[in-house]
Amino acid sequence: MRKMKLFNINSKVIVITQLESFGEGSEKVGFEELTDQCWEEFPDFFLGSVYFDQSGSAWTANLRHILRSSV
């Protein structure tokens, strides 16, 4: 998304991931923290994030909610 911002690409973004954390060592951040950082850094095109869990279906409801809220 930083490159999108740098090159003035104005597409909306929803992050869908199965990872619970990102980075390593002192730069490691959790899913919720990453979501908060995206809201702060990319408020113009970040729509939200969804934690994908292949054993459940809650992620589909979360994705639908984000999509409906963005219209």
C-alpha positions in Angstrom: 0.0 0.0 0.0 2.9 2.3 0.5 3.8 2.0 -3.1 0.2 2.6 -4.1 0.3 5.8 -2.1 3.7 6.7 -3.6 2.5 6.2 -7.2 -0.9 7.8 -6.4 -2.9 4.6 -7.2 -6.3 5.1 -5.7 -7.7 1.6 -5.7 -9.6 0.5 -2.6 -7.8 -2.3 -0.5 -9.1 -5.1 1.7 -6.4 -7.2 3.3 -7.3 -10.9 3.6 -4.7 -13.0 5.4 -4.3 -16.3 7.3 -1.3 -14.9 9.2 -1.7 -13.9 12.8 1.5 -11.8 12.9 3.8 -10.0 10.5 7.5 -9.3 10.6 10.2 -10.7 12.9 11.8 -9.8 16.2 11.3 -6.2 17.4 9.3 -5.4 14.2 6.8 -8.2 14.7 3.2 -6.9 14.8 -0.1 -8.7 15.3 -3.1 -8.8 13.0 -5.0 -6.1 14.9 -2.0 -3.8 15.2 -1.4 -4.1 11.5 -5.0 -3.3 10.8 -4.8 -0.2 13.1 -1.6 0.9 11.3 -3.3 0.6 7.9 -6.2 2.7 9.1 -3.8 5.4 10.2 -1.4 5.3 7.3 -3.9 4.7 4.4 -7.3 6.1 5.4 -8.1 7.1 1.8 -8.1 3.6 0.3 -7.8 1.0 3.1 -11.3 -0.6 3.7 -10.4 -3.1 6.3 -8.8 -6.5 7.0 -10.2 -10.0 7.3 -8.5 -12.9 9.1 -9.1 -16.0 6.9 -9.8 -19.2 8.7 -10.4 -22.2 6.5 -12.1 -24.1 9.2 -14.7 -21.5 9.8 -17.0 -19.2 7.9 -16.9 -16.0 10.1 -14.3 -14.5 7.7 -16.9 -14.5 4.9 -19.3 -12.5 7.1 -16.5 -10.1 7.9 -15.7 -9.7 4.2 -19.3 -9.1 3.3 -19.6 -6.5 6.0 -16.6 -4.6 4.7 -17.9 -4.8 1.2 -21.4 -3.6 2.1 -20.0 -0.8 4.2 -17.8 0.5 1.4 -20.6 0.9 -1.1 
